[in-house]
Amino acid sequence: MGEMSLMEHLEELRVRIIKTLCAFVVLLIVSFVFVQDIYHWLVKDLDGKLAVLGPSEIVWIYMVIAFVFALAFTLPVAAYQVFRFVSPGLKKEEYKVLITFIPFFFLLFVSGLGFGYLVLFPMVLAFLTGLSNDQFSLMFTAEHYFRFMLNLCLPFGFLFEMPLVVLFLTRLGVLNPLRLAKARKLSYFALIVISVLITPPDFISDILVIVPLLLLYELSVTISRVVYKKRLGNESIA
């Protein structure tokens, strides 16, 4: 098969994007069908019902919930379409590496969401509501509650991909542990800024987010070091 022209590459990219968007739309519709069940599961630990300030807010909440679930299940489809787009230009070793990583993109994204929702979100919510100290009458509106939940949980879905991305780039020779170690200060600063942006404006919440992110970075460095040594060993044998 000959090399593709620029227009053929663009056409191929357009087809892959359309297929990904179609998968997302289908999954969004499916998620919306079950959105009330998902909503009840998300608020099962709340005392009482969430307040809404208008009928349009109900639609917004349902759409956001359906969007997040559709996004999560579209990830493996998007990863596969990216793989199909770049696969003609991959070497045999790169081909094997990329195709084995596709399922883990979805699993790590869901793990990140799970960590945010099951571990971090209850801790931060309990801390912030505890600040009222019975001096305030607490009433959560559904929009503010879910916006707060998404701002805290959704970034972790993407940030949990960091070790896998580092592992993949190290296997391909793009990254190595020496580069990651040199970039540690800058990376720490970026992760701290991200933590401050996605958490409520209090020190405890920032710490609860910063520590897992820094641990994720150090885990990525460790993974890169192990893969890099193995890669050097294979090259020396060859």
Secondary structure as the mmCIF struct_conf table of DSSP 4:
data_model
#
loop_
_struct_conf.conf_type_id
_struct_conf.id
_struct_conf.beg_label_comp_id
_struct_conf.beg_label_asym_id
_struct_conf.beg_label_seq_id
_struct_conf.end_label_comp_id
_struct_conf.end_label_asym_id
_struct_conf.end_label_seq_id
HELX_LH_PP_P HELX_LH_PP_P1 GLY A 2 SER A 5
HELX_RH_AL_P HELX_RH_AL_P1 LEU A 6 VAL A 33
TURN_TY1_P TURN_TY1_P1 PHE A 34 PHE A 34
HELX_RH_AL_P HELX_RH_AL_P2 VAL A 35 LEU A 42
TURN_TY1_P TURN_TY1_P2 VAL A 43 ASP A 45
BEND BEND1 LEU A 46 GLY A 48
STRN STRN1 ALA A 51 ALA A 51
BEND BEND2 LEU A 53 GLY A 54
HELX_RH_AL_P HELX_RH_AL_P3 PRO A 55 VAL A 86
HELX_RH_3T_P HELX_RH_3T_P1 SER A 87 GLY A 89
HELX_RH_AL_P HELX_RH_AL_P4 LYS A 92 GLY A 114
HELX_RH_PI_P HELX_RH_PI_P1 PHE A 115 LEU A 120
HELX_RH_AL_P HELX_RH_AL_P5 PHE A 121 GLY A 130
TURN_TY1_P TURN_TY1_P3 LEU A 131 ASP A 134
BEND BEND3 GLN A 135 PHE A 136
STRN STRN2 THR A 141 THR A 141
HELX_RH_AL_P HELX_RH_AL_P6 ALA A 142 LEU A 159
TURN_TY1_P TURN_TY1_P4 PHE A 160 GLU A 161
HELX_RH_AL_P HELX_RH_AL_P7 MET A 162 ARG A 171
TURN_TY1_P TURN_TY1_P5 LEU A 172 GLY A 173
BEND BEND4 VAL A 174 VAL A 174
HELX_RH_AL_P HELX_RH_AL_P8 PRO A 177 LYS A 182
TURN_TY1_P TURN_TY1_P6 ALA A 183 ALA A 183
HELX_RH_AL_P HELX_RH_AL_P9 ARG A 184 ILE A 198
BEND BEND5 THR A 199 THR A 199
BEND BEND6 PRO A 201 ASP A 202
HELX_RH_AL_P HELX_RH_AL_P10 PHE A 203 ILE A 237
#
